[in-house]
Amino acid sequence: MSVEAKLDQVVRRHDELSSLLSQPGGLDSDDLARFSKELSDLTPVVQGVDSLRKLRAELADLDELLADPDSDPEMTALARAERAELQRRQPDLERRIKLLLLPKDAADEKNAIVEIRAGTGGDEAALFGADLFRMYQRYAELHGWRFEIINLSETGIGGYKEAVAQLSGRNVFSRLKFESGVHRVQRVPVTESGGRIHTSAATVAVLPEAEEVDVQIADKDLRIDTYRSSGPGGQSVNTTDSAVRITHLPTGIVVTQQDEKSQHKNRAKAMKVLRARLYEHERQQLQQERAEARKSQVGSGDRSERVRTYNFPQGRVTDHRINLSLHKLDKVLSGEALDEIIDALIAEDQAARLSEDA
């Protein structure tokens, strides 16, 4: 289907929905909500189409005026200047409409589960994992999102072997989904007496939060074990079997949760994380099937990819997927400059999808 045919289709659907919603008496609440959201999504496209078609009509009028040999010279000069300005604006307007027409990731508007795990580097990797966790916590605060800690596995010296949080707010997953992967740090560890720079790593996984309606989990597919929770270094912090380990038998995915004193609360939190992991598992499989040949520069968000390096001696952060370096390490880790990287990743993904769609 040509771009013009797509635009006509969008305008027709927008008119149809506007008509339906102007007389909502025959709609149930589910249809009303669904149609209202669809109309809201289509409205920016239709506004863009109106602007583009007005611009094209103005260009046609100006071309007619410029082609008339009897036109006043002063009017011709004005028309030529106006035409140049309209031609300058046209490509940006067309690109914006094409971006709006790109298929949306169904998970973009969801909340997210962020999981951080220390990788190679021992205690230093765990300390870096804690730095990343605080970075996302501050970033969430700057965006007005809710940040709820689900699980922390501490090392005892301020590091996190594993940290899991739920971030809730507007378009959380769409902003954070490219954070998944291996994050690497280069710095002199606090435990290093010789002043040598070490390289350590932590993995970040950003999963769209799944509702029960998104993922159906049968009881027969679960093995649930309870045990006594322990703190850093293995010391017991609870005298009851409140910690929970849930294994999803078909996929082998295992989730453990011990932060709460109540077994019931630990189980609820573990199920939330399990649903998110299963939803992401299904989502990745679908994406792979639909776009086997696609090799976007941004990457798939696979956590095995090395995505970013934080170089402390040089105060530099480099995102390897788009060859972007910022000499703003402190501001990135405080969440203030993280949007500069995220915006560049989103723009690169959009450019790749546009060229694929062309």
C-alpha positions as CSV (number, residue, x, y, z in Angstrom):
1,M,0.0,0.0,0.0
2,S,1.3,3.5,-0.9
3,V,1.9,6.1,1.7
4,E,-1.0,8.2,0.3
5,A,-3.3,5.2,0.4
6,K,-2.3,4.7,4.1
7,L,-3.0,8.3,4.9
8,D,-6.5,8.1,3.2
9,Q,-7.2,5.0,5.3
10,V,-6.2,6.7,8.5
11,V,-8.3,9.8,7.8
12,R,-11.4,7.5,7.0
13,R,-10.9,5.6,10.2
14,H,-10.5,8.8,12.2
15,D,-13.8,10.1,10.7
16,E,-15.5,6.8,11.5
17,L,-14.4,6.8,15.1
18,S,-15.3,10.5,15.6
19,S,-18.8,9.6,14.3
20,L,-19.1,6.6,16.6
21,L,-18.0,8.5,19.7
22,S,-20.2,11.5,19.0
23,Q,-23.2,9.1,19.7
24,P,-21.7,6.7,22.4
25,G,-25.1,5.4,23.6
26,G,-24.7,2.0,21.8
27,L,-21.2,1.4,23.0
28,D,-20.3,-0.6,26.1
29,S,-17.5,0.7,28.4
30,D,-14.8,-1.5,26.9
31,D,-15.6,-0.4,23.3
32,L,-15.8,3.2,24.5
33,A,-12.3,3.1,26.1
34,R,-10.8,1.2,23.1
35,F,-12.2,3.5,20.4
36,S,-11.3,6.6,22.4
37,K,-7.7,5.4,22.7
38,E,-7.6,4.6,19.0
39,L,-9.0,8.0,18.1
40,S,-6.4,9.7,20.4
41,D,-3.6,7.7,18.7
42,L,-4.9,8.7,15.2
43,T,-5.5,12.4,15.8
44,P,-1.8,13.5,15.6
45,V,-1.5,11.6,12.3
46,V,-4.7,13.3,10.9
47,Q,-3.5,16.7,12.0
48,G,-0.2,16.0,10.3
49,V,-2.0,14.9,7.1
50,D,-4.1,18.1,7.1
51,S,-1.0,20.2,7.5
52,L,0.8,18.4,4.7
53,R,-2.1,18.6,2.3
54,K,-2.6,22.3,3.0
55,L,1.2,22.8,2.3
56,R,0.9,20.9,-1.0
57,A,-2.1,23.0,-2.0
58,E,-0.2,26.2,-1.2
59,L,2.8,25.0,-3.3
60,A,0.5,24.2,-6.2
61,D,-1.0,27.8,-6.0
62,L,2.4,29.3,-5.9
63,D,3.6,27.2,-8.8
64,E,0.6,28.5,-10.8
65,L,1.4,32.1,-9.9
66,L,5.1,31.7,-10.8
67,A,4.2,30.1,-14.2
68,D,2.0,33.2,-15.1
69,P,4.1,35.5,-17.3
70,D,1.9,38.4,-16.4
71,S,2.5,38.2,-12.7
72,D,3.7,41.3,-10.9
73,P,7.5,41.1,-10.3
74,E,7.2,42.0,-6.7
75,M,4.5,39.3,-6.1
76,T,6.7,36.8,-8.0
77,A,9.6,37.5,-5.7
78,L,7.4,37.0,-2.6
79,A,5.9,33.8,-4.1
80,R,9.4,32.5,-4.8
81,A,10.5,33.1,-1.2
82,E,7.4,31.6,0.3
83,R,7.7,28.5,-2.0
84,A,11.3,28.0,-0.8
85,E,10.2,28.1,2.8
86,L,7.4,25.6,2.2
87,Q,9.8,23.3,0.4
88,R,12.1,23.5,3.4
89,R,9.3,22.5,5.8
90,Q,7.9,19.7,3.6
91,P,10.5,16.9,4.3
92,D,10.2,17.3,8.1
93,L,6.5,17.2,8.0
94,E,6.5,14.0,5.8
95,R,9.1,12.4,8.1
96,R,7.0,13.1,11.2
97,I,3.9,11.6,9.6
98,K,5.9,8.5,8.5
99,L,7.1,8.1,12.1
100,L,3.5,8.3,13.4
101,L,2.5,5.6,10.9
102,L,5.2,3.1,12.1
103,P,3.8,0.1,13.9
104,K,3.9,0.7,17.7
105,D,5.4,-1.7,20.1
106,A,2.4,-2.9,22.1
107,A,4.6,-2.8,25.3
108,D,5.7,0.8,25.0
109,E,3.1,2.2,27.3
110,K,3.6,-0.4,30.0
111,N,5.3,0.0,33.3
112,A,8.7,-1.8,33.6
113,I,10.6,-4.2,35.7
114,V,14.3,-3.3,35.9
115,E,16.7,-6.1,36.9
116,I,20.4,-5.4,37.5
117,R,22.9,-8.2,38.2
118,A,26.6,-8.0,39.0
119,G,28.7,-9.6,36.3
120,T,32.5,-10.1,36.1
121,G,34.4,-8.1,38.7
122,G,33.4,-9.5,42.1
123,D,32.7,-6.8,44.7
124,E,33.5,-4.0,42.2
125,A,30.9,-5.3,39.8
126,A,28.3,-5.3,42.7
127,L,29.2,-1.7,43.6
128,F,28.7,-0.7,40.0
129,G,25.4,-2.5,40.0
130,A,24.4,-0.4,42.9
131,D,25.5,2.8,41.0
132,L,23.3,1.7,38.0
133,F,20.3,1.0,40.3
134,R,20.6,4.5,41.9
135,M,20.9,6.0,38.4
136,Y,17.6,4.6,37.3
137,Q,16.0,5.5,40.7
138,R,17.1,9.2,40.2
139,Y,16.0,9.1,36.5
140,A,12.5,7.9,37.6
141,E,12.3,10.7,40.2
142,L,13.2,13.3,37.4
143,H,10.4,11.9,35.3
144,G,7.8,11.8,38.1
145,W,7.7,8.0,37.9
146,R,7.1,5.7,40.9
147,F,10.1,3.5,41.8
148,E,9.3,0.5,44.0
149,I,12.1,-1.8,45.1
150,I,11.1,-5.5,44.6
151,N,14.3,-7.3,45.6
152,L,17.8,-6.4,46.8
153,S,20.6,-8.8,47.3
154,E,23.3,-6.9,49.0
155,T,27.0,-7.7,49.4
156,G,27.5,-6.0,52.8
157,I,29.8,-3.2,51.5
158,G,27.2,-1.2,49.6
159,G,27.1,-3.3,46.5
160,Y,24.2,-5.2,45.0
161,K,24.6,-8.7,43.6
162,E,21.0,-8.4,42.3
163,A,18.5,-5.6,42.4
164,V,15.0,-5.6,41.0
165,A,12.6,-2.6,40.9
166,Q,9.2,-1.8,39.4
167,L,9.0,1.6,37.6
168,S,5.4,3.0,37.0
169,G,4.4,6.0,35.0
170,R,3.8,7.3,31.5
171,N,5.6,5.5,28.7
172,V,8.2,3.9,31.1
173,F,9.0,0.9,29.0
174,S,9.4,3.0,25.7
175,R,12.0,5.2,27.4
176,L,14.0,2.4,29.1
177,K,13.8,-0.6,26.8
178,F,17.1,0.1,25.1
179,E,18.9,0.0,28.5
180,S,19.0,-3.8,28.4
181,G,22.4,-5.3,28.0
182,V,25.9,-5.4,29.5
183,H,27.0,-2.2,31.1
184,R,30.8,-2.0,31.7
185,V,32.7,0.2,34.1
186,Q,36.4,1.2,34.0
187,R,37.7,2.8,37.2
188,V,40.1,2.3,40.2
189,P,38.1,0.2,42.7
190,V,38.0,1.5,46.3
191,T,39.6,-1.9,47.3
192,E,42.6,-1.4,44.9
193,S,45.7,-0.1,46.7
194,G,47.9,0.1,43.6
195,G,45.7,2.6,41.8
196,R,45.2,0.3,38.8
197,I,42.1,0.7,36.6
198,H,39.8,-2.4,36.6
199,T,37.1,-3.3,34.2
200,S,33.9,-4.7,35.7
201,A,30.4,-5.3,34.3
202,A,26.7,-5.6,35.3
203,T,23.8,-6.7,33.2
204,V,20.6,-4.7,33.0
205,A,17.3,-6.3,31.9
206,V,14.3,-4.0,31.3
207,L,11.0,-6.0,31.0
208,P,7.5,-4.7,30.3
209,E,5.3,-5.3,33.3
210,A,2.7,-7.9,32.4
211,E,-0.8,-8.1,33.7
212,E,-2.5,-11.4,34.3
213,V,-4.5,-11.0,31.1
214,D,-1.2,-10.7,29.1
215,V,0.3,-13.9,30.4
216,Q,-1.7,-17.0,31.4
217,I,0.2,-19.1,33.9
218,A,-1.2,-22.6,34.8
219,D,-0.7,-23.8,38.4
220,K,0.6,-27.1,37.0
221,D,3.4,-25.3,35.3
222,L,4.8,-23.9,38.6
223,R,7.0,-25.4,41.3
224,I,7.0,-23.3,44.4
225,D,9.6,-23.8,47.1
226,T,9.8,-22.0,50.4
227,Y,12.9,-21.6,52.5
228,R,14.3,-19.4,55.3
229,S,15.6,-16.0,54.0
230,S,19.2,-14.9,54.6
231,G,21.0,-11.6,54.6
232,P,24.5,-10.6,53.4
233,G,27.1,-13.2,54.1
234,G,24.5,-15.8,54.7
235,Q,23.3,-14.8,58.2
236,S,19.7,-15.7,58.9
237,V,17.4,-12.7,58.9
238,N,14.2,-14.6,59.3
239,T,13.1,-17.4,61.6
240,T,10.2,-18.6,59.3
241,D,10.2,-20.1,55.8
242,S,9.0,-16.8,54.2
243,A,11.4,-16.8,51.2
244,V,9.9,-18.1,47.9
245,R,11.4,-19.7,44.9
246,I,9.1,-20.1,41.9
247,T,10.2,-22.2,38.9
248,H,8.2,-22.1,35.6
249,L,8.6,-25.6,34.4
250,P,8.0,-25.2,30.7
251,T,10.7,-22.5,30.3
252,G,12.9,-23.1,33.3
253,I,12.7,-19.5,34.4
254,V,13.3,-19.2,38.2
255,V,12.4,-16.2,40.4
256,T,13.3,-15.9,44.0
257,Q,12.0,-13.4,46.5
258,Q,12.8,-12.9,50.1
259,D,12.5,-9.1,50.9
260,E,9.2,-9.4,52.7
261,K,8.6,-11.1,56.1
262,S,5.4,-12.5,54.7
263,Q,5.5,-15.5,52.5
264,H,2.3,-14.3,50.8
265,K,3.9,-10.9,49.9
266,N,7.0,-12.6,48.6
267,R,5.0,-14.9,46.5
268,A,3.0,-12.0,45.0
269,K,6.2,-10.1,44.2
270,A,7.8,-13.2,42.6
271,M,4.7,-13.8,40.4
272,K,4.9,-10.2,39.2
273,V,8.5,-10.6,38.1
274,L,7.8,-14.1,36.6
275,R,4.9,-12.6,34.5
276,A,7.2,-9.9,33.3
277,R,9.9,-12.3,32.3
278,L,7.4,-14.7,30.5
279,Y,5.8,-11.7,28.7
280,E,9.3,-10.5,27.5
281,H,10.2,-14.1,26.5
282,E,7.1,-14.3,24.3
283,R,7.6,-10.8,23.0
284,Q,11.2,-11.5,22.0
285,Q,10.2,-14.7,20.2
286,L,7.5,-12.8,18.2
287,Q,10.0,-10.1,17.3
288,Q,12.5,-12.6,16.1
289,E,9.9,-14.4,14.0
290,R,8.6,-11.1,12.5
291,A,12.0,-9.6,11.8
292,E,14.6,-12.3,11.5
293,A,16.6,-10.3,9.0
294,R,16.5,-7.0,10.8
295,K,19.9,-5.9,12.1
296,S,19.2,-2.6,13.7
297,Q,22.2,-0.6,14.8
298,V,20.5,-0.1,18.1
299,G,20.4,-3.8,18.7
300,S,17.8,-6.1,20.0
301,G,18.2,-5.2,23.7
302,D,19.6,-8.7,24.3
303,R,21.3,-8.7,27.7
304,S,24.3,-10.5,26.2
305,E,25.3,-7.4,24.2
306,R,27.8,-4.9,25.6
307,V,25.9,-1.7,25.2
308,R,27.7,0.9,27.2
309,T,31.0,1.8,29.0
310,Y,31.3,4.2,31.9
311,N,34.9,5.4,32.0
312,F,35.6,7.1,35.3
313,P,39.2,8.3,34.7
314,Q,38.1,10.2,31.5
315,G,34.6,11.1,32.9
316,R,33.1,9.6,29.7
317,V,30.1,7.4,28.9
318,T,30.1,5.7,25.5
319,D,27.1,3.9,24.0
320,H,28.6,1.4,21.6
321,R,25.5,0.7,19.6
322,I,25.4,4.3,18.2
323,N,29.0,5.3,18.8
324,L,27.9,8.2,21.1
325,S,30.3,9.5,23.8
326,L,29.3,12.0,26.4
327,H,31.9,13.6,28.8
328,K,29.2,13.9,31.4
329,L,29.7,10.8,33.5
330,D,28.5,12.4,36.8
331,K,25.3,13.8,35.1
332,V,24.5,10.4,33.4
333,L,24.9,8.6,36.7
334,S,22.7,11.2,38.5
335,G,20.0,10.6,35.8
336,E,20.2,14.2,34.5
337,A,22.0,13.4,31.2
338,L,20.6,9.9,30.6
339,D,17.9,11.3,28.3
340,E,20.5,12.5,25.9
341,I,21.6,8.8,25.3
342,I,18.0,7.5,25.4
343,D,16.8,10.1,22.8
344,A,19.7,9.2,20.5
345,L,18.9,5.5,20.8
346,I,15.2,6.1,20.0
347,A,16.1,8.3,17.0
348,E,18.4,5.7,15.7
349,D,15.8,3.0,16.0
350,Q,13.2,5.1,14.3
351,A,15.7,5.9,11.4
352,A,16.4,2.2,11.0
353,R,12.7,1.3,10.9
354,L,11.9,4.1,8.4
355,S,14.6,2.9,6.0
356,E,13.3,-0.6,6.4
357,D,9.7,0.6,5.7
358,A,10.8,2.6,2.6
